[in-house]
Amino acid sequence: MVASLYGVQEERKAIWVYLEQEGGTLENVSLELLSKGREMADQMKWQLVGLLLGRGVVELAETITAHGADEVWLADHLLLDCFTIDAYARVVFQALMDGKPSVFLLPATPNSRDLAGRLAVRLRTGLNADCTDLHMNPEGELMVSEVSGFGGGVLALIEMRHHRPQMATVRPGVFSPGEADASRKGKLIRLPVDLTADMIRTRIVERALGRGVDLTRAPVLIAGGRGVEGDFKLLQELADALGGEIGATRPPVDEGHIERERQIGQTGVVCSPKVAICCGISGAFHFVVGIAKAGTVIAINTDPAAPLFDYADYCIVGDVHQIIPALIAALQQSQERSRA
Amino acid sequence: MRELRTVVCVKVVPKPEAVRVDPGTRLLDRSNARAEINPPDMNALETALALKELHSGRVDIVSMGPPYFEPYLRVGLAMGADHIYLLSDRAFAGADTLATTYTLAQGIRKIGAFDLVLCGEESSDGATGQVPPGLAEWLQVAQLTLLSEVEVDLASNTARGRRQLKGGYEILEVPLPCVVSVKTACNEPRFMDYGIKSWAFAEGRVTVWNAADLQADPECIGLAGSPTIVSELAEAPFRERRRQFLQGTPEETARQLVDLLKEKLSA
């Protein structure tokens, strides 16, 4: 077996978290990873380090410390303003070779997945992608990553004995962000950055950022499938009444009835609302994975044999176009009554 | 005029509903599993074939896997690809991402000079999406990932694409050669061309390369080249739900739901 660039003998007992930020705002998943990283670091009595790249982002260090990091390693540079794989991979690689952490966690987001995939090869180490859980095994000081495959039907526990760092990516919403503690003290370490424009092969021709939806944090999810027949307005009305968000299975997304970022399931978002109301969804396994972590699942379908009923707490055999308007009316009535 | 040389990475995967874990051996029981080309790879193949129509050139398919992949891969020939390279050797078995990307990169190098390596977003059985950036690193070329649209300009020697971001998008350009992954469902893969189907399944060109053909470092392939170890494998526990059916008219059902929602949302 070919050795990684640094190995178990040279590793430092630390857990590193790559902190994704966009336009000077930390992504929620960064806080989620800090929280999990803190828990693992406490268990092992190791250090937790947050690695932050960007331009003009030093003020984020306070938040990162408050969320549990003992040290913030910061690379602040003009050429790190927007994510480009060449610049980011170079800087993170140098930081890792300098800090030699035992564990390195990244978000499973488009940019950080790119980064993780490149770095694992550059470091000649392994990568556990899209982990559904992580824990430290004190014996041997190994990280154990849980990953699921085949649409969530199979679970595997994976470890890496001889290669470092032990890399893993985790999707947004898998861990909870934890509370900030403003009294926490941490150290800020500024990294030297040797970047020049000719090192970056990617040219950003155009970039337009909107306010993205974050379904992973919605308390209520109203999901629609084929049975909704494209009427997501109705579902939006219900979502508004409950303070929730709408989502969908893949067919309505493919047909253009709703934005792709609202697709729920294996290739979409995995969410953990208190309540998920699934409307006109038959229940393909790829979708079910996306609501497996919901507190309560309510399913409405005209077909009493819909597979989704096996994954629901409350099942209603009926037409979405009758049940949902009745539910919206009943919610309004109940609100009026409580006001009176 | 120069033509476009594209290699598409394709994996054959069992259809997801057909996979079970054998509780005794803890190994994946694929005996009942029917296979297919990984659906996201079909989007990559479609992208490659559409670009070939625009720019001329050739589309080669590369896949790592056992010999039984061959008939499934021939679907790609029937869709319009030129040649299949199947990287097949018992020594490749048990490969994780590092060993897989190494082996594919060796295969791509052996095929020859390329402009584009196209991949699907992820595989339906592993779903990690780490192959495209890993390949780009082994091949020492630029990358564009998760594109919903891809354009190539051979005159300026660049690839350009649109990449969806949270609440927006970016348009990126990189020099050729490069590795590109396309977003799942970004296009409608074409059907097999019945005019060439019988050719594709009979005479269509398939080259099988083993580890020696690839001059692969035995320390870098298969289980031996894989830093990660699966220590345990199990069927995922699925949370038992109540499965309680609510009865009544829509209005009666709605009232029950209101009470339920109050209880669950205040908790």
Chai-1 contact restraints between the chains, C-beta under 6 A:
chainA,res_idxA,chainB,res_idxB,connection_type,confidence,min_distance_angstrom,max_distance_angstrom,comment,restraint_id
A,M1,B,E219,contact,1.0,0.0,6.0,A-B,restraint_1
A,M1,B,A224,contact,1.0,0.0,6.0,A-B,restraint_2
A,V2,B,E219,contact,1.0,0.0,6.0,A-B,restraint_3
A,V2,B,C220,contact,1.0,0.0,6.0,A-B,restraint_4
A,P110,B,L146,contact,1.0,0.0,6.0,A-B,restraint_5
A,R113,B,G129,contact,1.0,0.0,6.0,A-B,restraint_6
A,D114,B,P133,contact,1.0,0.0,6.0,A-B,restraint_7
A,D114,B,T145,contact,1.0,0.0,6.0,A-B,restraint_8
A,G117,B,Q130,contact,1.0,0.0,6.0,A-B,restraint_9
A,G117,B,P133,contact,1.0,0.0,6.0,A-B,restraint_10
A,G117,B,G134,contact,1.0,0.0,6.0,A-B,restraint_11
A,R118,B,P133,contact,1.0,0.0,6.0,A-B,restraint_12
A,R118,B,E137,contact,1.0,0.0,6.0,A-B,restraint_13
A,V121,B,G134,contact,1.0,0.0,6.0,A-B,restraint_14
A,V121,B,E137,contact,1.0,0.0,6.0,A-B,restraint_15
A,V121,B,W138,contact,1.0,0.0,6.0,A-B,restraint_16
A,R122,B,E137,contact,1.0,0.0,6.0,A-B,restraint_17
A,T125,B,P227,contact,1.0,0.0,6.0,A-B,restraint_18
A,G126,B,D96,contact,1.0,0.0,6.0,A-B,restraint_19
A,G126,B,L98,contact,1.0,0.0,6.0,A-B,restraint_20
A,G126,B,P227,contact,1.0,0.0,6.0,A-B,restraint_21
A,G126,B,T228,contact,1.0,0.0,6.0,A-B,restraint_22
A,L127,B,T97,contact,1.0,0.0,6.0,A-B,restraint_23
A,L127,B,Q130,contact,1.0,0.0,6.0,A-B,restraint_24
A,A129,B,T128,contact,1.0,0.0,6.0,A-B,restraint_25
A,A129,B,Q130,contact,1.0,0.0,6.0,A-B,restraint_26
A,D130,B,T128,contact,1.0,0.0,6.0,A-B,restraint_27
A,S148,B,A236,contact,1.0,0.0,6.0,A-B,restraint_28
A,G149,B,D125,contact,1.0,0.0,6.0,A-B,restraint_29
A,G149,B,G126,contact,1.0,0.0,6.0,A-B,restraint_30
A,F150,B,P16,contact,1.0,0.0,6.0,A-B,restraint_31
A,F150,B,V19,contact,1.0,0.0,6.0,A-B,restraint_32
A,F150,B,D125,contact,1.0,0.0,6.0,A-B,restraint_33
A,G151,B,P16,contact,1.0,0.0,6.0,A-B,restraint_34
A,G152,B,A236,contact,1.0,0.0,6.0,A-B,restraint_35
A,G153,B,A236,contact,1.0,0.0,6.0,A-B,restraint_36
A,V154,B,V21,contact,1.0,0.0,6.0,A-B,restraint_37
A,L155,B,A234,contact,1.0,0.0,6.0,A-B,restraint_38
A,L155,B,A236,contact,1.0,0.0,6.0,A-B,restraint_39
A,A156,B,V230,contact,1.0,0.0,6.0,A-B,restraint_40
A,A156,B,L233,contact,1.0,0.0,6.0,A-B,restraint_41
A,L157,B,S231,contact,1.0,0.0,6.0,A-B,restraint_42
A,L157,B,E232,contact,1.0,0.0,6.0,A-B,restraint_43
A,I158,B,T228,contact,1.0,0.0,6.0,A-B,restraint_44
A,I158,B,V230,contact,1.0,0.0,6.0,A-B,restraint_45
A,E159,B,I229,contact,1.0,0.0,6.0,A-B,restraint_46
A,E159,B,S231,contact,1.0,0.0,6.0,A-B,restraint_47
A,M160,B,P227,contact,1.0,0.0,6.0,A-B,restraint_48
A,M160,B,T228,contact,1.0,0.0,6.0,A-B,restraint_49
A,H163,B,P227,contact,1.0,0.0,6.0,A-B,restraint_50
A,R201,B,A142,contact,1.0,0.0,6.0,A-B,restraint_51
A,R201,B,V174,contact,1.0,0.0,6.0,A-B,restraint_52
A,R201,B,P175,contact,1.0,0.0,6.0,A-B,restraint_53
A,T202,B,L172,contact,1.0,0.0,6.0,A-B,restraint_54
A,T202,B,V174,contact,1.0,0.0,6.0,A-B,restraint_55
A,R203,B,E173,contact,1.0,0.0,6.0,A-B,restraint_56
A,V205,B,I171,contact,1.0,0.0,6.0,A-B,restraint_57
A,V205,B,E173,contact,1.0,0.0,6.0,A-B,restraint_58
A,E206,B,I171,contact,1.0,0.0,6.0,A-B,restraint_59
A,R207,B,E170,contact,1.0,0.0,6.0,A-B,restraint_60
A,A208,B,G168,contact,1.0,0.0,6.0,A-B,restraint_61
A,A208,B,Y169,contact,1.0,0.0,6.0,A-B,restraint_62
A,L209,B,G168,contact,1.0,0.0,6.0,A-B,restraint_63
A,G210,B,G167,contact,1.0,0.0,6.0,A-B,restraint_64
A,G210,B,G168,contact,1.0,0.0,6.0,A-B,restraint_65
A,R211,B,G167,contact,1.0,0.0,6.0,A-B,restraint_66
A,G212,B,K166,contact,1.0,0.0,6.0,A-B,restraint_67
A,G212,B,G167,contact,1.0,0.0,6.0,A-B,restraint_68
A,D254,B,A185,contact,1.0,0.0,6.0,A-B,restraint_69
A,T267,B,T184,contact,1.0,0.0,6.0,A-B,restraint_70
A,K274,B,K264,contact,1.0,0.0,6.0,A-B,restraint_71
A,K274,B,L265,contact,1.0,0.0,6.0,A-B,restraint_72
A,V275,B,K264,contact,1.0,0.0,6.0,A-B,restraint_73
A,T296,B,K264,contact,1.0,0.0,6.0,A-B,restraint_74
A,Y311,B,R241,contact,1.0,0.0,6.0,A-B,restraint_75
A,A312,B,R241,contact,1.0,0.0,6.0,A-B,restraint_76
A,D313,B,R241,contact,1.0,0.0,6.0,A-B,restraint_77
A,D313,B,R242,contact,1.0,0.0,6.0,A-B,restraint_78
A,Y314,B,Q244,contact,1.0,0.0,6.0,A-B,restraint_79
A,Y314,B,L246,contact,1.0,0.0,6.0,A-B,restraint_80
A,C315,B,F245,contact,1.0,0.0,6.0,A-B,restraint_81
A,I316,B,L246,contact,1.0,0.0,6.0,A-B,restraint_82
A,I316,B,T253,contact,1.0,0.0,6.0,A-B,restraint_83
A,Q322,B,P250,contact,1.0,0.0,6.0,A-B,restraint_84
A,I323,B,P250,contact,1.0,0.0,6.0,A-B,restraint_85
A,A326,B,P250,contact,1.0,0.0,6.0,A-B,restraint_86
A,A326,B,E251,contact,1.0,0.0,6.0,A-B,restraint_87
A,A326,B,A254,contact,1.0,0.0,6.0,A-B,restraint_88
A,L327,B,A254,contact,1.0,0.0,6.0,A-B,restraint_89
A,L327,B,L257,contact,1.0,0.0,6.0,A-B,restraint_90
A,A330,B,A254,contact,1.0,0.0,6.0,A-B,restraint_91
A,A330,B,R255,contact,1.0,0.0,6.0,A-B,restraint_92
A,A330,B,V258,contact,1.0,0.0,6.0,A-B,restraint_93
A,L331,B,V258,contact,1.0,0.0,6.0,A-B,restraint_94
A,S334,B,V258,contact,1.0,0.0,6.0,A-B,restraint_95
